[in-house]
Amino acid sequence: MDPSSPTRTTMAEYHYTVASDSETSVEDKQQSSLDIAIGIDIGTSHCRIAVWNHGLVELVKDMPSYVLLKDDSPESTIQNVAYNEEEILSGSAIFNLKRLIGRMDTDPVVHASKTLPFLVQTLDIGGRPFIATLENNVWRSRTPEELLASLFWKLKGILEVHLMCSIRNVVLTVPVSFNRIQLTRIERACAMAGLYILRLMPEPTAVALLYAQQLKQLSSHENIGNVGEKKALIFNMGAGYCDVAVIAVDQGISQIMAFSGSTLGGEDILQNVLHLLVPNFDSFFSSRSVDKIRALGILRIATQDAIDRLSSQTSVPIDVDIGDGTKILRDLDRSEFEENSFPTPPRQLCVAFGRIGRDLRVLAAMRLGEVMPVV
């Protein structure tokens, strides 16, 4: 797939069969207890880390996927993976790395990321984009994989303190639509952080594992024995990507029969609402000065807060001063948000999802029949 293309990819020719721990042999369990492996779910906005230790999985931490760079660090190493409003407004909090890594600087997704409250640099020659931050009054540029490696390094350190031992092995979840270049950049970031990748797992596979475990536990607790093959549609929409998959589960074993993915995510909805609030958005923020980056951060925080509140309210007020004598003072209604929140017209969006669904049905129908639950 062309790395600059934001369109979906169908990977149904690969069938992943994964067994739960209950299906693991005694010899395998004894061998696995000798090593400790960590799992990292790299989200566009949040990441989660867990550890596999002596046959058990422990969820250790859930945190924002932010890299915070401080002026008082001569090497500008990561200081924290959390963030607050002041750090976003200073342009020192870098996020959305998952959407940038492995993409060319001509990619529409990269150009859309120029509306983030930090500096995304492109030469538009088919090379890698760079991310610049102001450190000690000097702009310093890094590649997305360098910053992602800093995030991995920090997460690795958190787990090493938690476990009181060194860690090398890692399993990562990645979107279905990731191409070979993006996967290679992820591998490079892990190598820079001193991590060895045991497996890059498509995100629906991780959900399938959990679903299989839940079904097995349910049948065990209710003493109903083997309930036979269960079929489900997995739908996973995050801040940066959307994945769907058709799975079959039987006796703790999950088989992914077909899956597909898209680069549509919550970030696209947020970007579209920003353009709704500021009709001349592109021209107003064409200058990437420190003041404009701060104003963009203020607007982004207020918009995200309004979107969150619309989940429980029909209308929310927005009052934001973005500088240059421009102030946004208006109400955002839920109906207006729903009408304008998608990056494409509703009909085109329905066609896109319908195409994904049609592909999945064609690929899985002969083996699965009717798909019942949605996970």
C-alpha positions in Angstrom: 0.0 0.0 0.0 1.2 3.5 -0.8 2.2 5.0 2.6 0.9 8.4 1.6 -2.6 7.0 1.0 -5.1 7.3 3.9 -7.4 4.7 2.5 -8.3 1.4 4.1 -6.4 -1.9 3.6 -7.9 -5.4 3.7 -5.6 -8.0 5.1 -8.0 -11.0 5.1 -5.6 -13.3 3.4 -3.8 -13.7 6.8 -5.6 -15.9 9.3 -4.4 -15.6 12.9 -5.1 -18.4 15.3 -4.3 -17.6 18.9 -4.7 -19.9 21.9 -5.4 -18.7 25.4 -3.2 -19.6 28.4 -5.5 -22.5 29.2 -4.5 -24.1 26.0 -0.7 -23.7 26.6 1.2 -26.8 27.4 3.0 -27.3 30.8 6.4 -27.2 29.1 5.5 -23.9 27.4 4.4 -22.4 30.7 7.6 -23.5 32.5 9.6 -22.0 29.7 7.6 -18.7 29.7 8.1 -18.3 33.4 11.9 -17.9 32.8 11.3 -14.7 30.8 9.4 -11.5 31.4 7.7 -9.8 28.5 5.8 -6.5 28.5 2.8 -5.6 26.4 2.3 -2.0 25.1 -1.0 -0.9 23.5 0.2 2.2 21.5 -2.8 4.4 21.3 -2.9 7.7 19.4 -4.0 9.5 22.6 -3.5 7.0 25.3 -1.2 3.9 25.8 -1.5 1.0 28.2 1.3 -1.2 29.5 1.1 -4.7 31.0 3.5 -7.4 31.9 3.5 -11.1 31.4 5.2 -12.7 34.4 5.1 -16.4 35.5 2.0 -17.1 33.4 0.0 -14.1 34.6 -0.9 -10.8 33.0 -0.8 -7.6 35.1 -2.1 -4.3 33.8 0.4 -1.8 35.2 -0.5 1.7 33.9 -2.8 3.6 31.6 -1.5 7.0 30.5 -1.6 9.7 27.8 0.6 9.0 24.8 2.5 12.3 25.2 6.2 13.0 25.1 7.1 16.1 27.2 10.3 17.9 26.4 11.8 20.3 29.0 14.1 23.3 28.5 16.1 22.4 31.6 17.3 19.1 30.1 20.5 19.5 28.0 19.7 16.4 26.0 16.0 17.2 25.9 15.1 13.8 27.1 11.6 12.8 28.0 10.6 14.0 31.5 7.1 12.7 31.8 4.5 11.0 29.7 1.6 12.8 31.3 0.7 16.4 30.5 -1.3 19.4 31.7 -2.7 22.4 29.9 0.3 24.6 30.5 2.6 22.0 28.8 0.3 21.8 25.8 0.2 25.6 25.5 4.0 25.8 25.6 4.3 23.5 22.6 6.5 21.1 24.6 4.0 18.2 24.7 4.2 16.1 21.6 1.4 13.6 20.8 -0.3 11.9 17.9 3.0 10.2 17.1 1.2 7.0 16.0 -0.4 8.9 13.1 2.9 10.4 12.0 5.3 7.5 12.2 6.2 5.9 8.9 4.4 8.4 6.8 5.9 10.5 4.0 5.9 14.3 4.3 3.5 14.4 1.3 0.9 12.4 3.1 -2.5 14.2 3.7 -2.5 12.9 7.3 0.8 14.5 7.9 -0.4 17.8 6.5 -3.5 17.6 8.6 -1.2 17.2 11.6 0.1 20.7 11.1 -2.9 21.9 13.0 -1.5 20.3 16.2 -0.1 22.7 18.8 3.6 22.0 17.9 5.6 22.4 14.8 5.4 19.6 12.1 8.0 20.3 9.4 7.7 19.0 5.8 9.7 19.5 2.7 7.1 17.8 0.4 9.7 15.7 -1.3 8.6 12.3 -0.2 10.8 12.2 2.9 10.1 11.8 6.5 8.3 14.6 8.4 10.1 16.2 11.4 8.7 17.5 14.7 10.3 20.7 16.1 10.1 22.0 19.7 11.4 25.2 21.2 14.1 24.3 23.7 16.3 26.9 25.4 14.9 29.4 22.8 16.3 27.1 20.0 14.1 25.1 17.6 15.2 21.4 17.6 13.9 18.9 15.1 13.4 15.1 15.6 11.8 12.3 13.7 8.5 10.7 14.9 10.4 7.4 15.6 12.9 9.2 17.8 10.1 10.7 19.9 8.3 7.4 20.0 11.5 5.7 21.2 11.6 8.2 24.0 8.1 7.2 25.0 9.0 3.5 24.9 12.1 4.2 27.0 10.0 5.9 29.6 7.4 3.1 29.7 10.2 0.5 29.9 11.7 2.4 32.8 8.3 2.5 34.7 8.0 -1.3 34.3 11.6 -2.0 35.3 11.1 0.0 38.5 7.8 -1.9 39.1 9.3 -5.3 38.5 12.8 -4.5 39.9 14.5 -6.1 37.0 15.6 -5.3 33.5 13.2 -5.8 30.6 14.0 -6.5 26.9 11.0 -8.4 25.3 7.9 -6.6 24.2 4.6 -7.3 22.3 3.0 -4.3 20.6 -0.4 -3.8 19.2 -0.7 -2.0 15.9 -3.5 -0.9 13.6 -4.6 -3.2 10.8 -3.9 -0.5 8.2 -0.3 -0.1 9.1 1.9 -0.8 6.1 5.4 -2.3 6.0 7.1 1.1 6.3 5.1 2.0 9.4 5.9 -1.4 11.0 9.6 -0.9 10.2 9.6 2.5 11.9 7.9 1.0 15.0 10.6 -1.7 15.1 13.3 0.9 14.8 11.8 2.9 17.7 11.7 -0.2 19.9 15.4 -0.9 19.0 16.3 2.6 19.9 14.6 2.1 23.3 16.4 -1.2 23.9 13.4 -3.4 23.3 13.2 -6.6 21.3 9.8 -7.2 19.6 8.4 -10.6 20.1 5.4 -9.9 18.0 3.5 -7.0 16.4 -0.1 -7.9 17.0 -3.0 -6.4 15.0 -5.3 -4.6 17.5 -8.3 -6.8 16.7 -6.2 -9.9 17.6 -5.7 -8.5 21.1 -9.5 -7.9 21.4 -10.1 -11.4 20.1 -7.9 -12.9 22.8 -9.7 -11.0 25.5 -13.1 -12.0 24.1 -12.1 -15.7 24.1 -10.9 -15.5 27.7 -14.2 -13.9 28.8 -16.3 -16.5 27.0 -14.2 -19.3 28.6 -14.4 -17.8 32.1 -18.2 -17.3 31.6 -18.7 -20.9 30.6 -16.5 -22.1 33.5 -18.3 -20.0 36.2 -21.7 -21.1 35.0 -20.7 -24.7 34.6 -22.2 -24.9 31.1 -19.3 -26.6 29.5 -18.4 -26.0 25.8 -20.9 -23.6 24.3 -19.7 -24.2 20.8 -18.4 -21.8 18.2 -19.2 -18.1 18.9 -19.0 -15.5 16.1 -18.5 -11.8 16.6 -17.7 -8.5 14.8 -15.0 -6.5 16.5 -15.2 -2.7 16.1 -12.3 -0.7 17.4 -12.3 3.1 16.8 -9.6 5.1 18.5 -8.3 8.6 18.1 -6.3 7.9 15.0 -7.5 4.6 13.4 -10.6 2.4 13.0 -10.3 -1.4 12.7 -13.1 -4.0 12.2 -12.7 -7.7 12.2 -14.8 -10.9 12.0 -13.7 -13.6 14.5 -14.8 -17.1 15.5 -14.1 -18.4 19.1 -14.3 -22.0 20.2 -12.9 -23.5 23.4 -10.7 -20.6 24.2 -9.2 -20.4 20.7 -9.8 -17.3 18.6 -9.5 -17.3 14.8 -9.7 -14.0 12.9 -11.3 -14.8 9.6 -11.2 -11.3 8.1 -10.3 -7.8 9.1 -9.9 -4.3 7.6 -8.8 -0.9 8.8 -9.1 2.8 8.1 -7.2 6.0 9.2 -10.5 7.5 10.3 -10.5 8.4 14.0 -11.5 10.7 16.7 -8.7 13.2 15.8 -10.4 13.7 12.4 -13.6 14.6 14.2 -11.8 17.1 16.4 -10.1 18.7 13.5 -13.4 19.1 11.7 -15.0 20.8 14.7 -12.0 23.1 14.9 -12.6 24.2 11.3 -16.3 24.6 12.1 -15.5 27.0 15.0 -12.9 29.0 13.0 -14.0 29.1 9.3 -10.7 30.7 8.3 -8.8 28.2 10.3 -6.0 27.5 7.8 -5.2 31.1 7.0 -5.5 32.2 10.7 -3.0 29.6 11.8 -0.8 29.7 8.7 1.9 31.4 10.8 3.6 28.8 13.2 4.9 31.3 15.7 5.0 30.6 19.5 1.9 32.7 20.0 -0.1 30.9 17.3 0.9 27.5 18.7 -0.3 28.6 22.1 -3.6 29.9 20.7 -4.0 26.6 18.8 -3.5 24.8 22.1 -6.1 26.9 23.9 -8.6 26.3 21.1 -7.9 22.6 21.0 -8.4 22.2 24.8 -11.7 24.1 24.7 -13.0 22.2 21.7 -12.1 18.8 23.2 -13.8 19.7 26.4 -16.9 20.8 24.5 -17.0 17.5 22.6 -16.7 15.5 25.8 -19.6 17.5 27.4 -21.8 17.0 24.4 -22.0 13.3 25.3 -24.3 14.3 28.3 -25.6 17.7 27.2 -27.5 18.9 24.2 -25.6 22.2 23.9 -22.4 23.6 25.4 -21.0 27.2 25.4 -17.6 28.0 24.0 -15.7 31.1 25.0 -12.1 31.2 23.7 -9.8 34.1 23.0 -7.3 33.0 20.3 -5.5 36.3 20.0 -5.2 38.9 17.2 -8.5 40.3 18.4 -10.3 37.1 17.6 -12.6 35.6 20.2 -14.9 32.6 19.7 -18.1 33.1 21.7 -20.9 30.7 20.7 -22.9 27.6 21.6 -22.2 24.3 20.0 -25.3 22.1 19.7 -25.2 18.3 19.6 -27.1 18.3 16.3 -24.6 20.7 14.7 -21.7 18.6 16.0 -23.2 15.4 14.6 -23.7 17.0 11.2 -20.3 18.5 10.9 -18.1 16.2 13.0 -17.0 13.8 10.2 -14.2 14.6 7.8 -16.3 13.5 4.9 -20.0 14.1 4.1 -22.2 11.5 5.9 -23.2 9.7 2.7 -19.5 9.3 1.7 -18.7 8.1 5.2 -21.5 5.5 5.0 -20.3 4.3 1.7 -16.7 3.9 3.1 -17.9 1.8 6.0 -20.3 -0.1 3.8 -17.4 -1.1 1.6 -15.4 -2.3 4.6 -18.4 -4.3 5.8 -19.1 -5.8 2.4 -15.5 -6.9 2.1 -15.7 -8.6 5.5 -19.0 -10.3 4.7 -17.7 -11.6 1.4 -14.5 -12.9 3.0 -16.0 -14.5 6.0 -19.6 -15.5 5.0 -18.8 -19.0 3.7 -17.1 -20.0 7.0 -19.0 -18.0 9.6 -22.5 -17.4 8.4 -24.4 -14.8 10.4 -22.3 -12.6 12.7 -24.1 -12.0 16.0 -22.3 -10.0 18.8 -20.4 -6.8 18.3 -17.3 -6.3 20.5 
